[in-house]
Amino acid sequence: MFKKKKEIIVTEEMDMNTRFSDFLRNFKKQKTAVAAAFVLLVLVVIAVVCYKVAPFGINEYNYAELLQGPSMKHWFGTDEFGRDIFSRVLCGTRISLSIGFFTVTVASIIGSVIGLFAGYYGGILDGIMMRVADVLYAFPGLILAIAIVAILGPGLTNVVIAVIIFCIPTYARLVRGTTMQLKNSVYVRAAKCIGASDMRILFKHILPGAIPSIIVQYSLSISGSIMTTASLSFLGMGAMAPTPEWGLMLSNSRTYFYTCWHYAFFPGMAIVITVLCFNLLGDGLRMALDPKLNDRA
């Protein structure tokens, strides 16, 4: 009996290794997604070491060099207080990526659990959970985030709460649909027959089937989280001065848009590049994880 269990474990490990190898092979074919992943890896490294490599302090005022254009000393120029924009854009990477990863991670966990229970048990539980999700999902993400921040008050902490709330319904609906498809599958019924508990069935047999979709949505949601955070900061409802947040820097640059193009250009490009890379990575992951899409390509 122990020999059979060992053989089953070895077989499962070999199957997982095979699937991972297939995923890597398919993902390598997506050249754009690979390039996007490399850029994002560089951004993550920058977020970790930004305060050590920044040539100037993020709030190092220099009133002798106000609104200077790009130069050898200040690569991205300076702002209205003489602060180095390059250093502030670098350090803003940590803020944007931290908020993006944290909010989407929390939202994906909460939404996935809600979707699992709603799809598996159905009935009143499913009705209540999904109706709440539908109400939240009915509002555009940014509008809902603005409403939540308006109630809670401005600040990055409340922005994080708002982004988590509007991301949850996406994962709840996604995982619920997968759960409803898989709960009547052969291997789930076999698990029930041998006495497996509901928790084991949900998290051991059903949840892995939803992981590919969750991974793709995770990447796409981070880009949406970064855009929402920057938008709220631009509107004065997110980060407060002197925080080096990209959206806040764009907001401060509006007054000088026609005379100092560099002030708005570099923070804006940081947002564009980061969001674009996450979207391209999400598309590449979808192609690599879905054999049907990969075959069509």
URQUI-V139964 format. One record per pair of residues at least 4 apart in sequence whose ideal C-beta (glycine too) atoms are under 8 Angstrom apart, sorted by the first residue. I is the first residue (numbers start at 1). J is the second residue. D is the distance in whole Angstrom. If there is no record, write none. Layout:
i->I j->J d->D
i->I j->J d->D
//
This chain:
i->1 j->5 d->7
i->2 j->6 d->6
i->3 j->7 d->6
i->4 j->8 d->6
i->5 j->9 d->6
i->6 j->10 d->6
i->7 j->11 d->6
i->8 j->12 d->6
i->9 j->13 d->6
i->10 j->14 d->6
i->11 j->15 d->6
i->12 j->16 d->6
i->13 j->17 d->6
i->14 j->18 d->6
i->15 j->19 d->6
i->16 j->20 d->6
i->17 j->21 d->6
i->18 j->22 d->6
i->19 j->23 d->6
i->20 j->24 d->6
i->21 j->25 d->6
i->22 j->26 d->6
i->23 j->27 d->6
i->23 j->288 d->5
i->23 j->289 d->6
i->24 j->28 d->6
i->25 j->29 d->7
i->26 j->30 d->8
i->26 j->287 d->7
i->26 j->288 d->4
i->26 j->289 d->8
i->26 j->291 d->8
i->26 j->294 d->5
i->27 j->33 d->7
i->27 j->34 d->7
i->27 j->284 d->6
i->27 j->285 d->7
i->27 j->287 d->8
i->27 j->288 d->4
i->28 j->34 d->6
i->29 j->287 d->8
i->29 j->288 d->8
i->29 j->294 d->8
i->29 j->297 d->8
i->30 j->34 d->6
i->30 j->283 d->8
i->30 j->284 d->4
i->30 j->287 d->6
i->30 j->288 d->6
i->31 j->35 d->6
i->32 j->36 d->6
i->32 j->280 d->5
i->32 j->283 d->8
i->32 j->284 d->7
i->33 j->37 d->6
i->33 j->280 d->6
i->33 j->281 d->5
i->33 j->283 d->6
i->33 j->284 d->2
i->33 j->285 d->7
i->33 j->287 d->7
i->33 j->288 d->8
i->34 j->38 d->7
i->34 j->284 d->7
i->35 j->39 d->7
i->35 j->280 d->8
i->36 j->40 d->6
i->36 j->276 d->8
i->36 j->277 d->4
i->36 j->278 d->8
i->36 j->280 d->4
i->36 j->281 d->5
i->36 j->284 d->7
i->37 j->41 d->6
i->37 j->277 d->8
i->37 j->281 d->6
i->37 j->284 d->8
i->38 j->42 d->7
i->39 j->43 d->7
i->39 j->273 d->7
i->39 j->277 d->5
i->40 j->44 d->6
i->40 j->274 d->8
i->40 j->277 d->5
i->40 j->278 d->7
i->40 j->281 d->6
i->41 j->45 d->7
i->42 j->46 d->6
i->43 j->47 d->6
i->43 j->93 d->6
i->43 j->97 d->6
i->43 j->274 d->6
i->43 j->277 d->8
i->44 j->48 d->7
i->44 j->97 d->7
i->45 j->49 d->6
i->46 j->50 d->5
i->46 j->53 d->8
i->46 j->90 d->6
i->46 j->93 d->5
i->46 j->94 d->8
i->47 j->93 d->5
i->47 j->94 d->4
i->47 j->97 d->5
i->47 j->98 d->7
i->48 j->94 d->8
i->49 j->53 d->5
i->50 j->54 d->6
i->50 j->90 d->5
i->50 j->91 d->5
i->50 j->93 d->6
i->50 j->94 d->5
i->51 j->58 d->8
i->51 j->91 d->6
i->51 j->94 d->8
i->53 j->90 d->7
i->54 j->58 d->7
i->54 j->84 d->8
i->54 j->86 d->8
i->54 j->87 d->4
i->54 j->90 d->5
i->54 j->91 d->6
i->55 j->84 d->7
i->55 j->86 d->7
i->55 j->87 d->6
i->56 j->60 d->5
i->56 j->74 d->8
i->56 j->83 d->7
i->56 j->84 d->4
i->56 j->86 d->8
i->56 j->87 d->4
i->57 j->87 d->7
i->58 j->83 d->7
i->58 j->87 d->6
i->58 j->88 d->5
i->58 j->91 d->5
i->58 j->242 d->7
i->58 j->244 d->5
i->59 j->83 d->7
i->59 j->242 d->5
i->60 j->83 d->6
i->60 j->84 d->7
i->60 j->87 d->8
i->61 j->81 d->5
i->61 j->82 d->6
i->61 j->83 d->6
i->62 j->66 d->8
i->62 j->78 d->7
i->62 j->81 d->8
i->62 j->82 d->3
i->62 j->83 d->7
i->63 j->81 d->7
i->63 j->82 d->5
i->64 j->82 d->7
i->65 j->74 d->7
i->65 j->78 d->5
i->65 j->82 d->5
i->66 j->78 d->7
i->66 j->79 d->8
i->66 j->80 d->6
i->66 j->81 d->7
i->66 j->82 d->5
i->67 j->77 d->7
i->67 j->78 d->6
i->67 j->79 d->7
i->67 j->80 d->6
i->67 j->256 d->6
i->67 j->259 d->7
i->67 j->260 d->5
i->67 j->263 d->7
i->68 j->74 d->6
i->68 j->77 d->5
i->68 j->78 d->5
i->68 j->82 d->8
i->69 j->77 d->5
i->69 j->260 d->7
i->69 j->262 d->6
i->70 j->74 d->7
i->70 j->75 d->6
i->70 j->76 d->6
i->70 j->77 d->5
i->70 j->262 d->6
i->71 j->75 d->8
i->71 j->77 d->7
i->74 j->78 d->5
i->74 j->84 d->5
i->74 j->85 d->7
i->74 j->86 d->7
i->75 j->86 d->4
i->76 j->84 d->7
i->76 j->85 d->4
i->76 j->86 d->4
i->76 j->89 d->6
i->76 j->262 d->6
i->76 j->266 d->4
i->77 j->85 d->5
i->77 j->260 d->7
i->77 j->262 d->4
i->77 j->263 d->7
i->77 j->266 d->8
i->78 j->82 d->5
i->78 j->83 d->6
i->78 j->84 d->6
i->78 j->85 d->6
i->79 j->83 d->5
i->79 j->85 d->6
i->79 j->88 d->8
i->79 j->249 d->8
i->79 j->252 d->7
i->79 j->253 d->8
i->79 j->263 d->6
i->80 j->252 d->7
i->80 j->255 d->8
i->80 j->256 d->7
i->80 j->263 d->8
i->83 j->87 d->8
i->83 j->88 d->6
i->84 j->88 d->7
i->85 j->89 d->6
i->85 j->249 d->8
i->85 j->262 d->7
i->85 j->263 d->7
i->85 j->266 d->6
i->85 j->267 d->8
i->86 j->90 d->6
i->86 j->266 d->7
i->87 j->91 d->6
i->87 j->244 d->8
i->88 j->92 d->6
i->88 j->244 d->4
i->88 j->249 d->6
i->89 j->93 d->7
i->89 j->244 d->7
i->89 j->246 d->7
i->89 j->249 d->7
i->89 j->266 d->6
i->89 j->267 d->6
i->89 j->270 d->5
i->91 j->95 d->7
i->91 j->244 d->5
i->92 j->96 d->6
i->92 j->244 d->5
i->92 j->245 d->6
i->92 j->246 d->5
i->92 j->249 d->7
i->92 j->267 d->7
i->92 j->270 d->7
i->93 j->97 d->6
i->93 j->270 d->7
i->93 j->274 d->8
i->94 j->98 d->6
i->95 j->99 d->6
i->95 j->156 d->8
i->95 j->239 d->7
i->95 j->243 d->7
i->95 j->244 d->7
i->95 j->245 d->5
i->95 j->246 d->8
i->96 j->100 d->6
i->96 j->226 d->5
i->96 j->229 d->7
i->96 j->230 d->7
i->96 j->245 d->7
i->96 j->246 d->6
i->96 j->270 d->8
i->96 j->271 d->8
i->96 j->274 d->7
i->97 j->101 d->6
i->97 j->226 d->8
i->97 j->274 d->8
i->98 j->102 d->6
i->99 j->103 d->6
i->99 j->156 d->7
i->99 j->159 d->7
i->99 j->160 d->6
i->99 j->163 d->7
i->99 j->225 d->6
i->99 j->226 d->7
i->99 j->229 d->5
i->100 j->104 d->6
i->100 j->222 d->4
i->100 j->223 d->8
i->100 j->225 d->4
i->100 j->226 d->5
i->100 j->229 d->7
i->100 j->278 d->8
i->101 j->105 d->6
i->101 j->222 d->7
i->102 j->106 d->6
i->102 j->160 d->7
i->103 j->107 d->6
i->103 j->160 d->5
i->103 j->163 d->4
i->103 j->164 d->5
i->103 j->167 d->7
i->103 j->225 d->5
i->104 j->108 d->6
i->104 j->167 d->6
i->104 j->218 d->6
i->104 j->221 d->4
i->104 j->222 d->5
i->104 j->225 d->6
i->105 j->109 d->7
i->105 j->218 d->8
i->106 j->110 d->6
i->106 j->164 d->5
i->107 j->111 d->6
i->107 j->163 d->7
i->107 j->164 d->5
i->107 j->165 d->8
i->107 j->167 d->3
i->107 j->168 d->5
i->107 j->170 d->8
i->107 j->171 d->6
i->107 j->221 d->7
i->108 j->112 d->6
i->108 j->167 d->8
i->108 j->171 d->5
i->108 j->214 d->6
i->108 j->217 d->8
i->108 j->218 d->6
i->108 j->221 d->7
i->109 j->113 d->7
i->110 j->114 d->6
i->110 j->164 d->8
i->110 j->168 d->5
i->110 j->171 d->8
i->111 j->115 d->6
i->111 j->167 d->7
i->111 j->168 d->4
i->111 j->169 d->7
i->111 j->170 d->7
i->111 j->171 d->3
i->111 j->172 d->4
i->111 j->174 d->8
i->111 j->175 d->7
i->112 j->116 d->6
i->112 j->171 d->5
i->112 j->172 d->8
i->112 j->175 d->5
i->112 j->207 d->7
i->112 j->210 d->7
i->112 j->214 d->6
i->113 j->117 d->7
i->114 j->118 d->6
i->114 j->129 d->5
i->114 j->133 d->7
i->114 j->168 d->7
i->114 j->171 d->8
i->114 j->172 d->4
i->114 j->175 d->8
i->114 j->176 d->8
i->115 j->119 d->6
i->115 j->171 d->6
i->115 j->172 d->4
i->115 j->173 d->7
i->115 j->174 d->7
i->115 j->175 d->3
i->115 j->176 d->4
i->115 j->177 d->8
i->115 j->178 d->8
i->115 j->179 d->6
i->115 j->210 d->8
i->116 j->120 d->6
i->116 j->175 d->6
i->116 j->176 d->8
i->116 j->179 d->6
i->116 j->202 d->5
i->116 j->203 d->8
i->116 j->206 d->7
i->116 j->207 d->6
i->117 j->121 d->6
i->117 j->125 d->6
i->117 j->129 d->7
i->117 j->202 d->8
i->118 j->122 d->7
i->118 j->125 d->6
i->118 j->126 d->4
i->118 j->129 d->4
i->118 j->130 d->6
i->118 j->172 d->7
i->118 j->176 d->5
i->118 j->179 d->8
i->119 j->126 d->7
i->119 j->175 d->7
i->119 j->176 d->4
i->119 j->177 d->7
i->119 j->178 d->7
i->119 j->179 d->3
i->119 j->180 d->5
i->119 j->183 d->7
i->120 j->179 d->5
i->120 j->183 d->5
i->120 j->198 d->7
i->120 j->201 d->8
i->120 j->202 d->6
i->120 j->206 d->7
i->121 j->125 d->5
i->121 j->126 d->7
i->122 j->126 d->5
i->123 j->127 d->7
i->124 j->128 d->6
i->125 j->129 d->6
i->126 j->130 d->6
i->126 j->176 d->8
i->127 j->131 d->6
i->128 j->132 d->7
i->129 j->133 d->6
i->129 j->172 d->7
i->130 j->134 d->6
i->130 j->172 d->7
i->130 j->173 d->8
i->130 j->176 d->7
i->131 j->135 d->7
i->132 j->136 d->7
i->133 j->137 d->6
i->133 j->168 d->7
i->133 j->169 d->4
i->133 j->172 d->5
i->133 j->173 d->6
i->134 j->138 d->6
i->134 j->169 d->7
i->136 j->144 d->7
i->136 j->165 d->7
i->136 j->166 d->6
i->136 j->168 d->7
i->136 j->169 d->5
i->137 j->169 d->4
i->137 j->170 d->7
i->137 j->173 d->7
i->139 j->143 d->5
i->139 j->144 d->4
i->139 j->147 d->7
i->139 j->166 d->8
i->140 j->144 d->7
i->141 j->145 d->6
i->141 j->166 d->5
i->141 j->167 d->8
i->141 j->224 d->6
i->141 j->228 d->6
i->142 j->146 d->6
i->142 j->228 d->6
i->142 j->231 d->6
i->143 j->147 d->7
i->144 j->148 d->6
i->144 j->162 d->7
i->144 j->165 d->7
i->144 j->166 d->5
i->145 j->149 d->6
i->145 j->159 d->7
i->145 j->162 d->4
i->145 j->163 d->6
i->145 j->165 d->8
i->145 j->166 d->6
i->145 j->228 d->5
i->145 j->232 d->6
i->146 j->150 d->6
i->146 j->162 d->8
i->146 j->232 d->7
i->146 j->235 d->7
i->146 j->237 d->7
i->147 j->151 d->7
i->148 j->152 d->6
i->148 j->158 d->7
i->148 j->161 d->7
i->148 j->162 d->4
i->148 j->165 d->6
i->148 j->166 d->8
i->149 j->153 d->7
i->149 j->154 d->6
i->149 j->158 d->5
i->149 j->159 d->6
i->149 j->162 d->5
i->149 j->232 d->6
i->149 j->237 d->5
i->149 j->238 d->8
i->150 j->237 d->7
i->152 j->158 d->4
i->152 j->161 d->7
i->152 j->162 d->7
i->153 j->158 d->6
i->154 j->158 d->7
i->154 j->236 d->7
i->154 j->237 d->5
i->154 j->238 d->7
i->154 j->240 d->7
i->155 j->159 d->7
i->155 j->238 d->7
i->155 j->240 d->7
i->156 j->160 d->6
i->156 j->229 d->8
i->156 j->238 d->6
i->156 j->239 d->5
i->156 j->240 d->8
i->156 j->243 d->7
i->156 j->245 d->8
i->157 j->161 d->7
i->158 j->162 d->6
i->159 j->163 d->6
i->159 j->228 d->8
i->159 j->229 d->6
i->159 j->232 d->5
i->159 j->233 d->8
i->159 j->237 d->7
i->159 j->238 d->5
i->159 j->239 d->8
i->160 j->164 d->6
i->161 j->165 d->6
i->162 j->166 d->7
i->162 j->228 d->8
i->162 j->232 d->8
i->163 j->167 d->6
i->163 j->225 d->5
i->163 j->228 d->6
i->163 j->229 d->7
i->164 j->168 d->7
i->166 j->228 d->8
i->167 j->171 d->7
i->167 j->221 d->6
i->167 j->224 d->8
i->167 j->225 d->7
i->168 j->172 d->6
i->169 j->173 d->6
i->170 j->174 d->6
i->170 j->217 d->6
i->170 j->221 d->7
i->171 j->175 d->6
i->171 j->214 d->7
i->171 j->217 d->7
i->172 j->176 d->6
i->173 j->177 d->7
i->174 j->178 d->7
i->174 j->210 d->7
i->174 j->213 d->6
i->174 j->214 d->7
i->174 j->217 d->6
i->175 j->179 d->6
i->175 j->207 d->8
i->175 j->210 d->5
i->175 j->213 d->8
i->175 j->214 d->7
i->176 j->180 d->6
i->177 j->181 d->7
i->178 j->182 d->6
i->178 j->206 d->7
i->178 j->209 d->6
i->178 j->210 d->4
i->178 j->213 d->6
i->179 j->183 d->6
i->179 j->202 d->8
i->179 j->206 d->5
i->179 j->210 d->7
i->181 j->185 d->8
i->181 j->209 d->8
i->182 j->188 d->6
i->182 j->205 d->8
i->182 j->206 d->5
i->182 j->209 d->5
i->182 j->210 d->8
i->183 j->188 d->6
i->183 j->206 d->6
i->184 j->188 d->7
i->184 j->189 d->7
i->185 j->189 d->7
i->186 j->190 d->6
i->187 j->191 d->6
i->187 j->205 d->6
i->188 j->192 d->7
i->188 j->201 d->6
i->188 j->205 d->5
i->188 j->206 d->7
i->189 j->193 d->6
i->190 j->194 d->7
i->191 j->196 d->4
i->191 j->200 d->7
i->191 j->201 d->5
i->191 j->204 d->8
i->191 j->205 d->6
i->192 j->196 d->6
i->192 j->201 d->7
i->196 j->200 d->5
i->196 j->201 d->5
i->196 j->204 d->8
i->196 j->205 d->8
i->197 j->201 d->7
i->198 j->202 d->6
i->199 j->203 d->6
i->200 j->204 d->5
i->200 j->205 d->7
i->201 j->205 d->5
i->201 j->206 d->6
i->202 j->206 d->5
i->202 j->207 d->6
i->203 j->207 d->5
i->204 j->208 d->8
i->205 j->209 d->8
i->206 j->210 d->7
i->207 j->211 d->7
i->210 j->214 d->6
i->211 j->215 d->6
i->212 j->216 d->7
i->212 j->289 d->4
i->212 j->290 d->7
i->213 j->217 d->6
i->214 j->218 d->6
i->215 j->219 d->7
i->215 j->285 d->6
i->215 j->289 d->7
i->216 j->220 d->7
i->216 j->282 d->5
i->216 j->285 d->5
i->216 j->286 d->5
i->216 j->289 d->7
i->217 j->221 d->6
i->217 j->282 d->8
i->218 j->222 d->7
i->219 j->223 d->7
i->219 j->278 d->6
i->219 j->279 d->8
i->219 j->281 d->5
i->219 j->282 d->4
i->219 j->285 d->6
i->220 j->224 d->7
i->220 j->278 d->7
i->220 j->279 d->6
i->220 j->282 d->4
i->221 j->225 d->6
i->222 j->226 d->6
i->222 j->278 d->5
i->223 j->227 d->6
i->223 j->274 d->7
i->223 j->275 d->4
i->223 j->276 d->8
i->223 j->278 d->4
i->223 j->279 d->5
i->223 j->282 d->8
i->224 j->228 d->6
i->225 j->229 d->6
i->226 j->230 d->6
i->226 j->271 d->7
i->226 j->274 d->6
i->226 j->275 d->6
i->226 j->278 d->7
i->227 j->231 d->6
i->227 j->271 d->7
i->227 j->275 d->6
i->228 j->232 d->6
i->229 j->233 d->6
i->229 j->238 d->6
i->229 j->239 d->8
i->229 j->245 d->8
i->229 j->247 d->6
i->230 j->234 d->6
i->230 j->238 d->8
i->230 j->245 d->7
i->230 j->246 d->5
i->230 j->247 d->3
i->230 j->250 d->7
i->230 j->271 d->5
i->231 j->235 d->6
i->231 j->247 d->6
i->232 j->237 d->5
i->232 j->238 d->4
i->232 j->247 d->7
i->233 j->237 d->7
i->233 j->238 d->3
i->233 j->239 d->4
i->233 j->245 d->5
i->233 j->246 d->8
i->233 j->247 d->3
i->233 j->248 d->4
i->233 j->251 d->7
i->234 j->238 d->8
i->234 j->247 d->4
i->234 j->248 d->7
i->234 j->250 d->5
i->234 j->251 d->5
i->235 j->251 d->8
i->236 j->251 d->7
i->238 j->245 d->7
i->238 j->247 d->6
i->238 j->248 d->7
i->239 j->243 d->4
i->239 j->245 d->4
i->239 j->247 d->7
i->239 j->248 d->5
i->240 j->248 d->8
i->241 j->248 d->7
i->241 j->252 d->8
i->243 j->248 d->6
i->244 j->248 d->8
i->244 j->249 d->7
i->245 j->249 d->7
i->246 j->250 d->7
i->246 j->267 d->4
i->246 j->268 d->8
i->246 j->270 d->5
i->246 j->271 d->5
i->247 j->251 d->7
i->247 j->267 d->8
i->247 j->271 d->7
i->248 j->252 d->6
i->249 j->253 d->6
i->249 j->263 d->8
i->249 j->267 d->4
i->250 j->254 d->8
i->250 j->264 d->6
i->250 j->267 d->5
i->250 j->268 d->6
i->250 j->271 d->8
i->252 j->263 d->8
i->253 j->257 d->6
i->253 j->260 d->7
i->253 j->263 d->4
i->253 j->264 d->4
i->253 j->267 d->7
i->254 j->264 d->7
i->256 j->260 d->4
i->256 j->263 d->5
i->256 j->264 d->8
i->257 j->261 d->7
i->257 j->263 d->8
i->257 j->264 d->6
i->260 j->264 d->8
i->261 j->265 d->6
i->262 j->266 d->6
i->263 j->267 d->8
i->264 j->268 d->6
i->265 j->269 d->6
i->266 j->270 d->7
i->267 j->271 d->7
i->268 j->272 d->6
i->269 j->273 d->6
i->270 j->274 d->6
i->271 j->275 d->6
i->272 j->276 d->6
i->273 j->277 d->6
i->274 j->278 d->7
i->275 j->279 d->6
i->276 j->280 d->6
i->277 j->281 d->6
i->278 j->282 d->6
i->279 j->283 d->7
i->280 j->284 d->6
i->281 j->285 d->6
i->282 j->286 d->6
i->283 j->287 d->7
i->284 j->288 d->6
i->285 j->289 d->6
i->286 j->290 d->6
i->286 j->293 d->6
i->287 j->293 d->5
i->287 j->294 d->6
i->287 j->297 d->6
i->288 j->294 d->7
i->290 j->294 d->6
i->291 j->295 d->6
i->292 j->296 d->7
i->293 j->297 d->6
//
